[in-house]
Amino acid sequence: MTPEYGAASQLEKINMLDYADWICINKFDKPGALDALQDVKKQYRRNHQLWTAKEEEIPVIGTIAAQFNDSGVNELFERLLQSIKTKTGVTWDTSLVAYPHTNDTTSKTRIIPAKQVRYLSEIAEAIQGYDQWVKAQSTIASQLYQLEGAQQLMEQASGMIEDKKRELLANFEPGNKALLDKWPGIIDAYSQDYFEYKVRDKVIRQSLVSVSLSGSKIKRSACHSIKTGAIF
């Protein structure tokens, strides 16, 4: 079982506590695992009326199966060997000695350190932050493009528009502006019949058109002439 069995009252419905020789609570590194261990032991005492039994005599073990050489998994294995010997008489020679491990079960040697248990949330937050940044930069790029068109139509307001452009450019990433400046060249390159690029000083030509049965040239890629977007 795992620590997420619900309320302590749910333990009364688990038949395993009546019949099992040993009870394993896996994922013992999760929050609330120690409380779950105590609740299961209490219920086991009630089911078997072991009111005077010592804590280490209650056959409930916490394990972290995802952890290498976990003391809980080791104890479970050792206890199972003992139970098999008692029930069947079969003995496997081993130098291992079973011992209670409640104190060292929650070892810090975990696949995911405690400080990084929120790593998925951190990844999601980083992606959300990047999406917001992209949206803001895209908005600035669109506004700059609109201002350039307005500036060409309204010479009298050219000074005001220029001031607004400088304000927007102050918040626009230089790398993004460089990409937009290169965009007309990319459109031109993909508008040709062949796309050429160099690999180790060798020019590679990749055809950008296919010819239909009627002899018509069909472009394999299409580029927007709009400065802020592209479709391939």
N, C-alpha and C positions, 0 to 999 in steps of 0.2 A: 504494500500500500504506500501512499505518499501522504505528506502532511496536509494536503488539501482534501480531506474527507468530509469537511463541513463542521457542523457544531458537534460538541462532545456527545450530545445525546444520540447522534447517528451511530456511534460505536455499538450501541445496544443491538443494532440490526445486522452487524457483521458477524456471520457464523464462523468465519475464520478464527475469531478470538476464542471460540469454544473448542475447536478441533485441532488447530495447528500446533505442531511441536515448537516451531520458532516463527516469530512474526518479524518481518523486515519492513522498516519504514525507509524507503529510498528517497532520494533528493533531499538528504538531510542538511544540505547547505542552504536551504531556503529559509526565509524568515518564518518564525513560529514553529520550527521543527522540534526544538527542545520542549516546548509546551505540548506538542502533539505526542512526543515520547512519553511524557508524564501522564497525559490523558489516557493513552492506550494501556499503559501499565496499570493505572487505576481500574480501568474497565476489566482488564485481565484478572486482577485480584478479585473483583466482585464476581466475575463469572465462575472462577474456580475456588472462591472462598479461601484465598491465600492471605488471610489478614495479618499473619505474623511473618510472612516471607520477607527476606531481605531484598533490598532494591536490586542487587545484582543477580538474584535468583529468578527474577521475572524474565521470561524468554522473549524479550522485545529488543530488537537491535536496530540502530539507525545506520544507514549506509549512504555513501555517495558513489554510485556505480561509475560515474563519469570521471572519477578521480583515481589516478594510478596509485596502486598500493594503499588503497584506503583501509584504515584500521577496522572500519565497520564491516566491509566486505570480507576482510581477512577473518574477523571473528565469526561471521556467518558461516564461512567455509569450515572453520574449525569445529563449530558447534554441530554442523551437519554431519561431519565425520563421526563425532561422538554419538549422535542419534542413530546413524546407520549401524554403528557397532553394537549399540544397545538393542536395537530391534532385530538385526539379522545375524549378528556375530561376525560379520565381515569387518576386517581391520585393515586399514591402509597405514603403512608405516610413515610417520611424519615427525619432524622435530618441532612442529608448531605447537604452541601452548595457547589455549583460549584464555582471554582475559577481558574484563569489562573495559569499554573504551569511551564511555560517555563524555569524558573530559576532552579527549583528543579527536573525537569524531568530526567536529567542526573545524578541521584543519584549514589553514589559510592557503594550502596548496590546491587551488581550484583552477579549472579551465578559464573561467572569467573572474578576475580579481574583484573584490567587493567594491572597489572604487569605480569599476567599469561596468557594473551590472546594468547601467542605463545606456549602454553603448548604442542600442537600437534607437532609443529616443534621441541621442545626440546626433546620429546619422540623419534621422528625420528632420531635426531642427536645422542641421546644416543644409539639407536639400531645400527646406522651406525658405531659409535665408537666401540661398542662391537664386531661387525662383523670384523672390521679391526684388533682388538686385537686378536680375535680367529684365524684369518688368519695368523697373524704374529707368534703366539704361535705354530700353526700347522706346519708352515714352519720350525721353530727352531727344533721341535720334529722330523720332517722328516730328517733334516740335521744331527741331533745327531745320529739317527738310521743308516743313511748312513755311518757316520764316524766310528761307532762301527764295521760295516761290513768291511770297508776299513782297519781298524786297525788290524783286524784279518788276513787279506790277506797280508798286507805289514808291516812286523815287522820292517824293516829299517826306515820307515817313522812314526813309532809309536810316537816318541816325538813330531813331528809337528802336528800330528793328535790330540794328547792329549792337546796340547796348544789350538788348534781350538775348541775342545770340552769344555774346560774351558771358552773360550770366549763366546760360545753359551749359556752355562749354566748360565752365569752371567745375561743374558737377559731372561732366562726361568723361569716362575713362579714356585716356589717350590710346590705349590699345584698341578699344572699340571704334574710336574715330579713324584709326589707321585701317581697320578692316573695312569700314564704309568707304574710305577713299580708294581702296583697292577694288571695290565692287564693280565699277564700270569695266575694268580690265578683265575681271572674271566673266562678266556677261559677254564681252567681246570674244574671249577665248572659247567659250562654249557655244558661240554662235557660228563658228567656222565648221567646215566639213570634217576637219581633223583636229584632235587635241594633241598638242606636242609637249613633251617634257623630257628632261634629261636624267639619265641614270649613269653615273660614272662616265661623264662626257659623251655618252651615246644618246642620240635623239630618238625617242620612242614616239611613234605616231599611232594614235588610237582613233579609229573612225567614229564619228558622232552622228552618222546618218546611215540609214538602211534604204535600199531601193526596192520599191514594190514591184509587182508583176507588170504594172502599167508603165514602169520606169520613173515613177515619182519618188523624189527624195523625202524620206520621213526622218525628222529629227529624233534622236534618241533622248535628248534632254531639252528642257525648256527653261528659260530664265526670265524672271520679271525684270522689267526695265525700271521698276520702282527701286529707289535707293535703299530702302529699309527692309526688303524682303526678297526671298528667292524660292523658286519651286524647281525641283529636279525630278 
